[in-house]
Amino acid sequence: MRAVVLDGIVLGLALGLLGVGMTLVYGLGGVINLAYGQIVVLGAIVTSLVMDEGVSTVLAALVGVSATVGVAVLLDLTLLRPVYRQHGEERILMGLLLTLGAAFVIGGLLTWRYPIGALFVNVSGEPVSIVGVPLARGSVWASVIALVVAAVLLLFFGVTTFGRGIRSVIQDETGSRLVGINPSLVRKVVFALSGALAGIVAITYSMSAPLTVNAGFELTTFALIVTVVGGLGSVAGAFLAGVLLGIVNAVSAHYIGQYITTIILLGTAALTLLVRPRGLLGR
C-alpha cells in the first residue's frame, strides 16, 4: 500500500504542475487551454528527437522546454488575439473552440509524423528507500524537480513584485491597469511560464513512465480535473489537488482498474463543484 501511495504522490506532483500551467492562463485571460496536453507531448517529442541526435539529456530537456514556451507564446500572440476582445461567456466559449482546434492540429501533426514517438528519461542507479519502500531513482528525481519548481512558483507569486503584479491582474484587470500594470505583457509572461511548466511536466513524467505521442488529451483531462478541484487561479490549490488526485488515481488503478479510475476522478471533480464550487483553495 505504501508503494502505491508513493507512486501516487510522484504522479500527483506532475499533475500539480499541469494544473498550475492551466489555471494561471485561465485566471489571467479567462481561457481554458484545451491544447495544453498536446503542448506537453510536443515538448516530449522534441526532447526525444534531440536526445536521439546524441545530445545530453539536460541540454535536450532545455530544448524541449524552449519549444513548449515558444508554442505557448505563439498561441497567445496569434490564435487567442480575437478571444481577448470578447468578454464573459463569449470569451470562454471561443477560447474552448480555438484551443480545441489547436489541440487537434498539434496532435494530428505529431501522430502523423511520429506515430510511435515517445520519451523515456532513463535515470540509472539503485532504487532509493523512502519510508522503507524502494522507489526508482527516476521517480525520486522527478519528485525533487517538481517540489523545487513548486517552491519557486510560490515564492515568485508571494514575494516578488512582478509575481504580485500577476496576481493583481488575475484578481482585477481594470484596477491593475489603473496602477500602471500592463495586462498584455503580464499575459505573455504567464503564457511563457505555462509553456515552461508543460515542458517540465514532459521531462518529469517521462522519468517514471514513457510519455507517448497519444497522451495529449489524457493529460489535458488531468489538468482540467486538477484545476477544478484545486480552484481556478490558485497555485497552491493546484498542487494540493494534484497530489490528492495522484494518490486517488494510483490506489484506484491498483485495486480497481484504470477505466473506473477515470470515472472516479471525474466524479471527484463533479462533487467538488457541488460542495465547493471554487475548489479547495479557490477564492
LUMVO-137102 format. One record per residue: residue number from 1; residue in three letters; x, y, z of N, C-alpha, C, O, CB in turn. Coordinates in steps of 0.05 Angstrom, whole numbers. Glycine has a CB too. Layout:
<nodes>
NODE  seq  type    n.c1    n.c2    n.c3   ca.c1   ca.c2   ca.c3    c.c1    c.c2    c.c3    o.c1    o.c2    o.c3   cb.c1   cb.c2   cb.c3
NODE  NUM   Ala       X       Y       Z       X       Y       Z       X       Y       Z       X       Y       Z       X       Y       Z
...
</nodes>
This chain:
<nodes>
NODE  seq  type    n.c1    n.c2    n.c3   ca.c1   ca.c2   ca.c3    c.c1    c.c2    c.c3    o.c1    o.c2    o.c3   cb.c1   cb.c2   cb.c3
NODE    1   Met      17     -24       0       0       0       0      17      25       0      11      44     -14     -19       0      24
NODE    2   Arg      39      25      16      56      49      17      69      54     -10      72      77     -17      78      45      38
NODE    3   Ala      76      33     -24      88      36     -51      68      49     -70      76      66     -86      98       9     -61
NODE    4   Val      43      41     -68      23      52     -86      19      82     -80      16      98     -98      -4      37     -82
NODE    5   Val      18      89     -54      14     117     -46      38     134     -55      34     156     -65      11     119     -15
NODE    6   Leu      62     123     -53      86     138     -62      84     143     -92      91     165    -102     112     123     -55
NODE    7   Asp      76     122    -107      73     126    -136      52     147    -142      55     163    -161      65      99    -149
NODE    8   Gly      31     147    -126      11     168    -129      21     196    -124      13     215    -138     -13     162    -112
NODE    9   Ile      38     199    -104      50     225     -98      67     235    -121      67     258    -128      66     224     -72
NODE   10   Val      83     216    -132     101     223    -155      84     233    -178      90     253    -190     118     199    -163
NODE   11   Leu      62     218    -184      44     226    -206      30     252    -198      27     270    -215      23     204    -211
NODE   12   Gly      22     255    -173       8     279    -165      23     304    -167      12     325    -174      -1     275    -137
NODE   13   Leu      50     303    -162      66     327    -165      67     336    -194      67     360    -200      95     321    -155
NODE   14   Ala      69     316    -212      68     323    -241      41     335    -248      39     354    -264      74     299    -258
NODE   15   Leu      19     324    -238      -7     334    -243     -10     362    -231     -24     379    -243     -29     316    -231
NODE   16   Gly       3     367    -209       2     394    -197      14     415    -216       3     437    -219      16     395    -171
NODE   17   Leu      37     408    -228      49     426    -247      30     431    -271      28     453    -281      76     415    -257
NODE   18   Leu      18     409    -280      -2     411    -302     -24     431    -295     -31     449    -310     -14     384    -309
NODE   19   Gly     -35     427    -270     -57     444    -262     -49     473    -259     -64     491    -266     -67     435    -236
NODE   20   Val     -25     479    -250     -15     506    -247     -13     519    -275     -22     542    -279      13     507    -233
NODE   21   Gly      -2     505    -294       0     516    -321     -26     523    -333     -28     543    -348      14     496    -339
NODE   22   Met     -47     507    -328     -73     513    -339     -88     534    -323    -100     552    -335     -90     488    -340
NODE   23   Thr     -86     533    -296    -102     552    -280     -91     581    -282    -107     599    -280    -101     544    -251
NODE   24   Leu     -65     584    -287     -54     611    -290     -65     624    -315     -73     648    -315     -24     611    -290
NODE   25   Val     -66     609    -337     -76     620    -362    -105     627    -360    -114     648    -369     -71     600    -385
NODE   26   Tyr    -121     609    -347    -149     615    -343    -153     639    -325    -169     657    -331    -164     591    -332
NODE   27   Gly    -139     640    -303    -143     662    -284    -136     689    -296    -148     709    -289    -126     657    -259
NODE   28   Leu    -116     689    -314    -107     715    -325    -123     723    -350    -131     746    -352     -78     713    -332
NODE   29   Gly    -128     704    -368    -140     711    -393    -168     700    -397    -181     706    -417    -124     701    -415
NODE   30   Gly    -178     684    -377    -205     673    -380    -206     652    -402    -228     648    -413    -225     695    -386
NODE   31   Val    -184     639    -408    -182     619    -429    -175     592    -417    -155     590    -403    -162     628    -451
NODE   32   Ile    -191     572    -423    -184     544    -415    -170     532    -439    -182     527    -460    -210     528    -407
NODE   33   Asn    -144     527    -436    -127     518    -458    -130     488    -462    -116     473    -448     -98     526    -453
NODE   34   Leu    -147     480    -480    -151     451    -485    -128     439    -501    -128     415    -506    -177     447    -499
NODE   35   Ala    -109     455    -510     -86     445    -524     -63     440    -506     -41     434    -515     -78     464    -547
NODE   36   Tyr     -67     443    -480     -44     442    -461     -31     415    -460      -6     413    -460     -54     449    -433
NODE   37   Gly     -46     394    -460     -35     367    -460     -19     362    -485       2     348    -484     -56     346    -458
NODE   38   Gln     -28     372    -508     -13     368    -533      13     384    -533      33     375    -545     -30     377    -557
NODE   39   Ile      14     407    -519      39     422    -516      59     406    -500      83     406    -506      34     449    -503
NODE   40   Val      49     392    -479      66     375    -463      78     353    -481     102     347    -480      51     362    -440
NODE   41   Val      61     340    -497      71     319    -515      91     330    -535     111     317    -541      47     306    -530
NODE   42   Leu      86     354    -545     104     366    -564     132     369    -551     152     363    -564      94     394    -573
NODE   43   Gly     132     379    -526     158     381    -512     172     354    -509     196     352    -511     154     393    -485
NODE   44   Ala     156     333    -504     168     307    -501     180     297    -527     202     286    -527     146     287    -491
NODE   45   Ile     165     300    -549     175     291    -575     200     306    -583     219     295    -593     153     293    -596
NODE   46   Val     200     333    -579     224     349    -586     248     340    -570     270     337    -580     218     379    -581
NODE   47   Thr     244     336    -544     266     326    -527     276     299    -536     300     295    -537     256     324    -497
NODE   48   Ser     257     281    -543     265     254    -552     282     256    -578     302     242    -581     241     237    -556
NODE   49   Leu     273     273    -596     287     275    -622     315     287    -618     334     278    -631     271     293    -641
NODE   50   Val     318     306    -600     344     318    -595     362     297    -581     386     296    -587     341     343    -577
NODE   51   Met     351     282    -563     367     261    -550     376     240    -569     398     229    -567     351     248    -527
NODE   52   Asp     359     234    -589     367     214    -610     391     223    -626     404     207    -639     343     208    -628
NODE   53   Glu     396     249    -627     419     260    -641     445     259    -625     466     268    -634     413     289    -650
NODE   54   Gly     443     247    -601     467     244    -585     471     267    -565     492     268    -552     490     242    -602
NODE   55   Val     452     286    -563     455     308    -545     449     299    -516     433     281    -513     436     331    -553
NODE   56   Ser     462     310    -497     458     303    -469     429     308    -461     415     324    -472     477     318    -450
NODE   57   Thr     421     293    -440     393     294    -432     386     322    -422     364     332    -427     388     274    -410
NODE   58   Val     404     335    -407     399     361    -396     395     382    -418     376     398    -417     422     370    -377
NODE   59   Leu     413     382    -437     411     401    -459     386     395    -476     372     414    -485     436     399    -477
NODE   60   Ala     380     370    -481     356     362    -496     331     372    -481     311     381    -494     354     332    -501
NODE   61   Ala     331     369    -455     308     378    -439     304     409    -442     282     418    -443     312     371    -409
NODE   62   Leu     326     423    -442     325     453    -445     313     460    -472     298     479    -475     353     465    -442
NODE   63   Val     321     445    -493     310     449    -520     280     444    -520     264     459    -531     324     432    -541
NODE   64   Gly     272     422    -507     244     415    -505     227     436    -491     206     443    -500     240     388    -492
NODE   65   Val     238     446    -468     224     467    -453     222     492    -470     202     506    -470     238     472    -427
NODE   66   Ser     243     499    -485     243     522    -502     221     520    -524     208     539    -531     271     527    -515
NODE   67   Ala     218     495    -534     198     491    -554     170     495    -543     153     508    -556     200     462    -566
NODE   68   Thr     164     485    -519     138     489    -508     132     518    -501     110     528    -504     135     472    -483
NODE   69   Val     153     532    -491     150     561    -486     143     576    -512     125     593    -513     176     573    -473
NODE   70   Gly     158     569    -533     153     582    -559     124     578    -569     111     596    -579     172     573    -579
NODE   71   Val     115     553    -568      88     547    -577      67     561    -560      47     571    -571      83     516    -577
NODE   72   Ala      70     561    -534      51     574    -516      49     604    -522      27     615    -524      58     569    -487
NODE   73   Val      72     617    -525      72     646    -531      60     651    -559      46     671    -563     101     657    -529
NODE   74   Leu      66     633    -578      55     636    -605      25     635    -605      12     650    -619      66     614    -624
NODE   75   Leu      13     617    -589     -16     615    -586     -27     642    -575     -47     651    -585     -24     592    -568
NODE   76   Asp     -13     653    -555     -22     678    -544     -22     701    -564     -40     718    -565      -5     685    -519
NODE   77   Leu      -1     701    -580       3     724    -599     -14     721    -624     -18     741    -638      32     726    -607
NODE   78   Thr     -24     698    -630     -38     694    -656     -67     684    -651     -86     700    -653     -24     673    -673
NODE   79   Leu     -70     659    -645     -97     647    -644    -115     659    -623    -139     661    -627     -94     617    -638
NODE   80   Leu    -104     668    -600    -121     677    -579    -126     707    -579    -140     718    -562    -108     670    -553
NODE   81   Arg    -114     721    -599    -119     750    -600    -148     757    -602    -158     774    -587    -103     762    -624
NODE   82   Pro    -163     745    -621    -192     751    -622    -207     743    -597    -228     755    -591    -205     738    -646
NODE   83   Val    -197     724    -582    -210     715    -558    -210     737    -537    -230     742    -523    -197     690    -546
NODE   84   Tyr    -188     751    -534    -185     772    -514    -203     796    -519    -208     811    -501    -156     781    -513
NODE   85   Arg    -213     798    -543    -231     820    -549    -260     814    -540    -277     832    -540    -231     826    -579
NODE   86   Gln    -265     789    -533    -291     781    -523    -292     783    -493    -271     787    -480    -298     752    -532
NODE   87   His    -316     781    -482    -319     782    -453    -339     761    -443    -357     752    -458    -329     811    -445
NODE   88   Gly    -335     753    -419    -354     735    -406    -355     708    -419    -334     696    -426    -381     747    -407
NODE   89   Glu    -379     698    -423    -383     671    -434    -373     669    -463    -363     648    -471    -412     663    -433
NODE   90   Glu    -374     691    -478    -365     691    -506    -334     685    -507    -325     670    -524    -371     717    -520
NODE   91   Arg    -320     697    -488    -291     692    -487    -285     663    -481    -268     651    -493    -277     711    -467
NODE   92   Ile    -299     652    -461    -294     625    -453    -300     606    -475    -284     587    -481    -310     618    -428
NODE   93   Leu    -323     610    -489    -331     591    -510    -313     593    -534    -305     572    -544    -360     598    -519
NODE   94   Met    -305     617    -542    -287     620    -565    -260     608    -558    -247     595    -575    -284     649    -573
NODE   95   Gly    -250     612    -534    -225     601    -525    -225     571    -526    -206     558    -534    -218     611    -497
NODE   96   Leu    -247     559    -516    -250     530    -517    -249     519    -546    -234     500    -551    -276     521    -504
NODE   97   Leu    -263     532    -564    -264     522    -591    -237     525    -605    -228     507    -619    -286     538    -607
NODE   98   Leu    -224     548    -602    -199     552    -616    -176     535    -604    -160     524    -620    -191     581    -614
NODE   99   Thr    -175     532    -578    -154     515    -567    -159     486    -572    -140     470    -575    -152     520    -536
NODE  100   Leu    -185     478    -573    -191     450    -581    -182     445    -609    -170     424    -615    -221     445    -578
NODE  101   Gly    -186     465    -627    -176     462    -655    -146     460    -656    -135     444    -671    -186     485    -672
NODE  102   Ala    -133     476    -639    -103     475    -638     -94     448    -628     -74     438    -637     -92     498    -620
NODE  103   Ala    -109     437    -609    -101     410    -598    -103     389    -620     -85     372    -622    -120     403    -575
NODE  104   Phe    -124     390    -636    -127     370    -658    -104     374    -679     -94     354    -689    -154     373    -671
NODE  105   Val     -98     399    -684     -77     404    -704     -50     394    -694     -36     379    -708     -75     434    -711
NODE  106   Ile     -42     402    -670     -16     394    -659     -15     363    -655       5     351    -663     -11     407    -631
NODE  107   Gly     -36     352    -644     -37     323    -640     -36     308    -666     -23     287    -669     -62     315    -625
NODE  108   Gly     -52     317    -686     -52     304    -712     -25     305    -726     -16     285    -737     -73     317    -730
NODE  109   Leu     -12     328    -725      14     330    -738      35     312    -724      51     299    -738      24     359    -737
NODE  110   Leu      35     311    -698      54     294    -684      49     265    -689      67     249    -692      53     300    -653
NODE  111   Thr      23     257    -689      16     229    -694      23     221    -722      33     198    -727     -13     224    -688
NODE  112   Trp      19     239    -741      25     233    -769      55     231    -773      64     213    -787      13     254    -787
NODE  113   Arg      70     249    -761      99     249    -766     114     230    -748     134     218    -757     110     277    -762
NODE  114   Tyr     105     226    -724     119     208    -705      99     190    -691      94     192    -668     134     225    -683
NODE  115   Pro      88     171    -707      66     154    -696      74     137    -672      56     130    -656      56     136    -718
NODE  116   Ile      99     130    -670     108     114    -647     127     130    -629     142     119    -614     121      88    -656
NODE  117   Gly     125     156    -631     143     174    -616     137     172    -586     114     170    -578     140     202    -625
NODE  118   Ala     157     173    -570     154     172    -541     180     182    -528     201     182    -540     148     143    -531
NODE  119   Leu     177     191    -503     200     200    -488     202     184    -462     182     183    -447     199     231    -482
NODE  120   Phe     225     173    -457     230     160    -431     258     168    -422     278     160    -435     227     129    -433
NODE  121   Val     260     182    -401     286     191    -390     295     170    -370     284     168    -348     284     219    -377
NODE  122   Asn     314     155    -377     324     133    -360     345     144    -341     367     151    -349     336     110    -377
NODE  123   Val     338     144    -315     356     153    -294     368     128    -281     354     114    -267     341     172    -273
NODE  124   Ser     393     124    -286     406      99    -276     412     102    -246     414     125    -236     431      93    -292
NODE  125   Gly     416      80    -233     423      80    -205     405      61    -189     384      53    -198     421     108    -194
NODE  126   Glu     414      55    -166     399      37    -148     374      52    -138     375      76    -134     416      27    -125
NODE  127   Pro     352      37    -132     328      49    -121     335      62     -94     353      54     -79     306      28    -117
NODE  128   Val     319      83     -87     323      97     -62     301      89     -43     277      87     -51     322     129     -67
NODE  129   Ser     308      83     -18     289      74       1     275      98      14     288     116      26     302      57      23
NODE  130   Ile     248      99      11     232     121      22     212     107      41     195      91      32     218     138       0
NODE  131   Val     213     114      67     196     101      87     195      71      84     174      58      88     167     113      86
NODE  132   Gly     218      60      78     221      31      76     212      19      50     212      -5      47     205      19      97
NODE  133   Val     205      36      30     196      27       4     216      35     -17     223      58     -19     168      38      -3
NODE  134   Pro     227      16     -33     246      23     -54     231      38     -76     212      29     -88     259      -2     -65
NODE  135   Leu     242      62     -83     230      79    -103     251      84    -125     274      90    -119     220     106     -92
NODE  136   Ala     243      80    -150     261      84    -172     274     112    -171     261     131    -164     246      80    -199
NODE  137   Arg     300     113    -178     314     138    -177     302     159    -195     302     183    -189     344     134    -184
NODE  138   Gly     291     151    -218     278     170    -235     254     183    -222     249     207    -226     269     156    -261
NODE  139   Ser     238     167    -207     215     178    -193     223     198    -172     210     218    -167     198     155    -181
NODE  140   Val     245     191    -158     256     209    -138     264     236    -150     257     257    -139     279     197    -123
NODE  141   Trp     279     235    -172     288     260    -185     264     276    -195     264     300    -193     307     253    -208
NODE  142   Ala     244     262    -206     220     276    -216     206     290    -194     197     313    -197     201     256    -230
NODE  143   Ser     204     277    -170     191     290    -147     207     314    -137     196     335    -131     188     270    -125
NODE  144   Val     234     311    -136     251     333    -127     248     358    -146     244     380    -136     280     324    -126
NODE  145   Ile     248     353    -172     245     375    -191     218     388    -187     217     413    -187     248     364    -220
NODE  146   Ala     197     372    -185     170     384    -182     168     400    -156     156     422    -156     149     361    -182
NODE  147   Leu     179     390    -134     178     405    -109     194     431    -110     185     451    -100     189     388     -86
NODE  148   Val     217     430    -124     233     455    -127     218     475    -143     217     499    -136     260     449    -140
NODE  149   Val     206     466    -165     190     484    -182     167     496    -167     161     520    -169     181     470    -208
NODE  150   Ala     154     479    -151     131     488    -135     140     510    -115     126     530    -112     118     465    -120
NODE  151   Ala     162     505    -102     172     525     -82     179     551     -96     173     573     -86     197     514     -68
NODE  152   Val     192     550    -119     200     574    -134     175     589    -142     174     614    -140     217     566    -159
NODE  153   Leu     154     575    -152     130     589    -160     116     602    -137     107     625    -139     111     568    -173
NODE  154   Leu     114     589    -114     101     600     -91     116     625     -81     104     645     -74      99     580     -68
NODE  155   Leu     143     624     -81     158     647     -74     155     670     -94     153     693     -87     188     640     -71
NODE  156   Phe     155     662    -120     153     682    -141     126     698    -138     126     723    -140     154     669    -168
NODE  157   Phe     104     684    -134      78     697    -133      73     710    -106      57     728    -104      56     677    -139
NODE  158   Gly      87     701     -85      82     712     -59     101     734     -50      94     750     -33      83     690     -39
NODE  159   Val     125     735     -62     146     753     -52     153     774     -73     155     798     -66     170     738     -45
NODE  160   Thr     157     767     -98     168     785    -118     146     805    -126     122     800    -126     178     770    -142
NODE  161   Thr     156     829    -135     137     850    -144     123     841    -169      98     846    -172     153     876    -149
NODE  162   Phe     137     829    -188     124     821    -213     103     799    -208      82     799    -219     145     812    -233
NODE  163   Gly     110     780    -190      91     759    -183      66     770    -171      44     761    -177     104     740    -163
NODE  164   Arg      69     790    -153      45     803    -142      29     818    -163       5     820    -162      53     822    -119
NODE  165   Gly      44     829    -183      31     842    -205      14     823    -221      -8     830    -229      51     855    -223
NODE  166   Ile      24     799    -225       8     779    -239     -17     772    -223     -39     770    -235      25     753    -244
NODE  167   Arg     -14     769    -197     -37     763    -180     -58     786    -181     -82     781    -181     -28     758    -152
NODE  168   Ser     -48     810    -182     -66     833    -183     -82     833    -209    -106     840    -209     -51     859    -180
NODE  169   Val     -69     826    -232     -83     825    -257    -104     803    -257    -126     807    -267     -63     821    -281
NODE  170   Ile     -97     780    -245    -116     758    -243    -141     767    -227    -163     760    -234    -103     734    -230
NODE  171   Gln    -136     782    -205    -158     790    -187    -175     813    -199    -199     813    -196    -147     797    -160
NODE  172   Asp    -161     832    -212    -176     856    -222    -159     868    -244    -141     885    -239    -181     876    -198
NODE  173   Glu    -166     861    -269    -150     871    -292    -153     901    -295    -133     915    -300    -159     857    -317
NODE  174   Thr    -177     911    -291    -181     940    -294    -166     956    -273    -153     976    -279    -211     947    -293
NODE  175   Gly    -168     947    -248    -154     960    -227    -124     960    -230    -111     980    -224    -162     948    -200
NODE  176   Ser    -113     937    -239     -84     935    -243     -75     954    -266     -53     965    -264     -76     906    -250
NODE  177   Arg     -92     957    -286     -85     975    -308     -84    1004    -297     -67    1020    -306    -105     973    -331
NODE  178   Leu    -101    1011    -279    -102    1038    -268     -77    1044    -251     -70    1068    -249    -126    1042    -251
NODE  179   Val     -64    1024    -240     -40    1029    -224     -14    1024    -240       8    1023    -229     -40    1011    -199
NODE  180   Gly     -17    1022    -267       7    1022    -284      17     995    -292      39     993    -303      28    1036    -270
NODE  181   Ile       1     973    -288      10     946    -296      -1     941    -323     -25     946    -329       0     925    -275
NODE  182   Asn      15     930    -341       8     924    -368      -3     895    -370      13     876    -370      32     928    -388
NODE  183   Pro     -29     891    -372     -40     864    -372     -31     847    -396     -27     823    -394     -70     865    -373
NODE  184   Ser     -26     861    -419     -17     846    -443      11     834    -438      16     811    -446     -16     865    -467
NODE  185   Leu      29     850    -426      56     840    -420      54     817    -400      68     797    -403      74     862    -410
NODE  186   Val      38     821    -380      35     800    -359      25     775    -372      33     753    -364      16     810    -337
NODE  187   Arg       6     777    -390      -6     754    -403      15     739    -419      16     714    -419     -29     762    -422
NODE  188   Lys      33     753    -433      54     740    -448      73     724    -429      80     701    -434      71     760    -464
NODE  189   Val      80     737    -406      97     724    -387      84     698    -376      97     678    -373     104     743    -364
NODE  190   Val      58     700    -370      44     677    -359      42     655    -379      45     631    -372      16     686    -350
NODE  191   Phe      37     661    -405      37     640    -425      64     627    -428      66     603    -432      27     652    -452
NODE  192   Ala      85     644    -426     112     632    -428     117     614    -404     128     592    -406     133     654    -428
NODE  193   Leu     108     623    -380     111     606    -356      95     581    -358     104     559    -350     102     622    -331
NODE  194   Ser      71     583    -369      54     559    -373      68     540    -392      67     515    -388      27     567    -384
NODE  195   Gly      80     550    -414      94     533    -432     118     520    -420     124     496    -425     103     549    -457
NODE  196   Ala     133     535    -403     156     523    -389     147     500    -370     160     480    -369     170     544    -373
NODE  197   Leu     124     504    -357     114     483    -339     106     458    -355     110     436    -346      90     493    -323
NODE  198   Ala      95     463    -379      88     440    -396     113     424    -404     113     399    -404      74     450    -422
NODE  199   Gly     135     438    -410     160     424    -417     171     409    -393     181     387    -396     180     444    -427
NODE  200   Ile     169     421    -369     179     408    -345     163     383    -339     174     363    -331     179     428    -321
NODE  201   Val     137     385    -343     119     361    -338     128     339    -357     128     316    -349      90     369    -343
NODE  202   Ala     134     346    -382     142     325    -402     167     311    -392     169     286    -395     147     338    -429
NODE  203   Ile     185     325    -380     210     313    -371     205     296    -346     214     273    -344     231     334    -365
NODE  204   Thr     192     308    -326     188     294    -300     170     270    -304     175     249    -292     176     313    -280
NODE  205   Tyr     149     272    -320     131     250    -324     145     226    -337     141     203    -330     107     258    -342
NODE  206   Ser     163     233    -356     177     211    -371     200     199    -355     212     180    -364     188     223    -396
NODE  207   Met     205     209    -331     226     197    -314     216     171    -300     232     155    -292     235     217    -293
NODE  208   Ser     190     168    -298     178     145    -285     163     127    -304     158     103    -298     161     153    -263
NODE  209   Ala     154     137    -327     140     122    -347     142     135    -374     145     160    -375     109     118    -339
NODE  210   Pro     141     119    -396     143     132    -423     120     150    -428      97     144    -421     144     110    -444
NODE  211   Leu     125     173    -440     105     192    -448     102     190    -478     119     198    -493     112     222    -439
NODE  212   Thr      79     179    -487      75     173    -515      62     196    -530      52     215    -517      58     147    -518
NODE  213   Val      62     194    -556      52     215    -573      21     217    -570      10     238    -578      59     210    -602
NODE  214   Asn       8     197    -560     -21     196    -558     -31     205    -531     -55     203    -526     -31     169    -565
NODE  215   Ala     -14     215    -514     -22     221    -486     -34     249    -483     -41     256    -460       2     218    -468
NODE  216   Gly     -36     265    -504     -43     293    -501     -70     298    -488     -72     313    -469     -43     305    -527
NODE  217   Phe     -91     285    -498    -118     291    -488    -121     280    -459    -136     291    -443    -139     279    -506
NODE  218   Glu    -108     258    -453    -109     248    -426     -96     268    -406    -107     273    -385     -94     221    -424
NODE  219   Leu     -74     280    -414     -61     300    -398     -78     325    -394     -79     336    -373     -33     308    -409
NODE  220   Thr     -92     333    -416    -109     356    -414    -132     350    -395    -140     367    -379    -120     363    -442
NODE  221   Thr    -143     326    -396    -165     318    -378    -155     319    -349    -169     330    -332    -175     290    -384
NODE  222   Phe    -131     309    -344    -120     310    -317    -117     339    -308    -124     346    -285     -93     296    -316
NODE  223   Ala    -106     356    -326    -102     384    -319    -129     398    -312    -130     414    -293     -89     399    -342
NODE  224   Leu    -150     392    -327    -176     404    -322    -186     395    -295    -196     412    -279    -196     396    -344
NODE  225   Ile    -184     369    -289    -194     359    -263    -179     372    -240    -191     381    -220    -191     329    -262
NODE  226   Val    -152     374    -242    -136     386    -221    -143     416    -218    -145     426    -195    -106     383    -227
NODE  227   Thr    -147     430    -240    -154     458    -239    -181     462    -225    -183     481    -209    -155     470    -267
NODE  228   Val    -201     446    -231    -227     449    -219    -226     442    -190    -237     457    -173    -247     430    -233
NODE  229   Val    -213     421    -182    -212     412    -154    -196     432    -138    -203     439    -115    -201     384    -152
NODE  230   Gly    -173     441    -149    -155     459    -134    -166     487    -131    -161     500    -111    -129     459    -146
NODE  231   Gly    -181     496    -151    -191     523    -150    -178     539    -172    -153     542    -173    -186     536    -123
NODE  232   Leu    -194     551    -190    -184     566    -212    -168     590    -202    -177     606    -186    -206     576    -230
NODE  233   Gly    -143     592    -212    -126     615    -204    -109     610    -179     -94     627    -172    -143     638    -199
NODE  234   Ser    -111     586    -167     -96     581    -142     -73     562    -148     -77     539    -156    -115     569    -121
NODE  235   Val     -48     572    -145     -25     556    -149     -23     534    -128     -19     511    -134       1     573    -149
NODE  236   Ala     -25     542    -102     -24     523     -81     -46     502     -83     -42     478     -78     -25     537     -53
NODE  237   Gly     -70     511     -91     -92     493     -94     -87     472    -116     -95     449    -113    -118     508    -100
NODE  238   Ala     -74     480    -137     -68     462    -159     -49     440    -150     -53     416    -156     -56     476    -183
NODE  239   Phe     -29     447    -134     -10     427    -124     -23     409    -104     -19     384    -105      14     441    -112
NODE  240   Leu     -40     420     -87     -54     403     -67     -73     384     -81     -73     360     -75     -70     421     -47
NODE  241   Ala     -88     394    -100    -106     376    -115     -91     356    -131    -100     333    -133    -124     393    -133
NODE  242   Gly     -69     363    -143     -53     345    -159     -43     321    -142     -45     298    -151     -29     359    -171
NODE  243   Val     -33     327    -118     -23     305    -101     -46     287     -92     -44     263     -92      -9     317     -76
NODE  244   Leu     -68     299     -83     -91     284     -74    -102     266     -97    -108     242     -93    -113     302     -64
NODE  245   Leu    -105     277    -120    -116     262    -143     -96     241    -153    -104     220    -162    -124     281    -165
NODE  246   Gly     -70     247    -151     -50     228    -158     -52     203    -140     -49     180    -150     -22     240    -156
NODE  247   Ile     -55     208    -114     -58     185     -96     -84     169    -102     -83     145    -103     -58     195     -67
NODE  248   Val    -106     184    -106    -131     170    -113    -128     154    -138    -138     131    -140    -154     191    -116
NODE  249   Asn    -115     166    -158    -111     152    -184     -95     127    -180    -102     106    -191     -97     171    -204
NODE  250   Ala     -73     128    -165     -55     105    -162     -69      83    -146     -68      60    -154     -30     113    -148
NODE  251   Val     -82      90    -125     -96      70    -108    -119      57    -123    -122      33    -123    -106      82     -82
NODE  252   Ser    -135      74    -137    -157      63    -152    -149      46    -175    -160      24    -180    -175      86    -162
NODE  253   Ala    -128      54    -189    -118      39    -212    -107      12    -203    -109      -8    -217     -97      54    -228
NODE  254   His     -94      12    -179     -82     -13    -169    -103     -33    -160    -100     -57    -165     -64      -7    -145
NODE  255   Tyr    -125     -23    -148    -144     -42    -136    -169     -45    -154    -183     -66    -151    -152     -32    -109
NODE  256   Ile    -175     -26    -171    -200     -28    -187    -195     -30    -216    -205     -48    -229    -217      -3    -181
NODE  257   Gly    -178     -13    -228    -173     -13    -256    -173      16    -267    -186      33    -256    -194     -29    -271
NODE  258   Gln    -158      20    -289    -154      47    -299    -180      60    -310    -184      84    -306    -133      47    -320
NODE  259   Tyr    -197      44    -323    -221      56    -334    -239      67    -313    -249      89    -315    -236      35    -351
NODE  260   Ile    -244      51    -292    -261      60    -270    -247      83    -255    -261     101    -245    -266      37    -250
NODE  261   Thr    -221      83    -255    -206     105    -242    -212     132    -255    -216     152    -241    -176     100    -243
NODE  262   Thr    -214     133    -281    -220     158    -295    -248     168    -287    -252     192    -283    -219     154    -325
NODE  263   Ile    -267     149    -285    -294     157    -276    -293     168    -248    -307     187    -242    -313     132    -278
NODE  264   Ile    -277     155    -230    -275     165    -203    -264     193    -202    -273     210    -186    -257     145    -186
NODE  265   Leu    -243     198    -218    -231     225    -218    -251     246    -228    -253     268    -217    -206     225    -236
NODE  266   Leu    -266     239    -249    -286     258    -259    -308     262    -239    -318     284    -236    -298     247    -286
NODE  267   Gly    -315     241    -225    -335     243    -204    -326     261    -181    -341     276    -169    -343     216    -193
NODE  268   Thr    -300     259    -175    -288     276    -154    -290     305    -162    -296     322    -145    -259     268    -149
NODE  269   Ala    -284     311    -187    -286     339    -197    -315     349    -195    -320     371    -187    -276     341    -226
NODE  270   Ala    -334     332    -203    -362     340    -203    -371     344    -174    -386     363    -168    -380     318    -216
NODE  271   Leu    -363     327    -155    -370     330    -127    -359     356    -116    -372     370    -100    -361     306    -111
NODE  272   Thr    -334     362    -123    -321     387    -114    -337     411    -123    -341     430    -108    -292     389    -124
NODE  273   Leu    -347     411    -148    -362     433    -158    -389     436    -143    -398     459    -139    -368     429    -188
NODE  274   Leu    -400     414    -134    -425     415    -119    -421     425     -91    -436     442     -81    -439     388    -119
NODE  275   Val    -400     415     -77    -396     421     -49    -381     447     -46    -388     464     -29    -380     398     -36
NODE  276   Arg    -360     451     -62    -344     476     -60    -338     485     -88    -317     479     -99    -317     470     -44
NODE  277   Pro    -356     501    -100    -354     509    -128    -327     522    -135    -318     520    -158    -376     527    -136
NODE  278   Arg    -315     536    -116    -290     550    -122    -265     533    -118    -243     542    -121    -288     574    -105
NODE  279   Gly    -269     507    -112    -246     489    -108    -235     490     -80    -245     504     -63    -224     496    -128
NODE  280   Leu    -214     473     -75    -204     471     -48    -193     497     -37    -199     504     -14    -182     450     -48
NODE  281   Leu    -177     511     -54    -165     536     -44    -172     560     -62    -159     580     -61    -135     534     -43
NODE  282   Gly    -194     557     -78    -202     579     -94    -216     601     -78    -226     596     -56    -221     569    -116
NODE  283   Arg    -216     625     -89    -228     647     -75    -250     659     -91    -263     678     -83    -206     669     -69
</nodes>
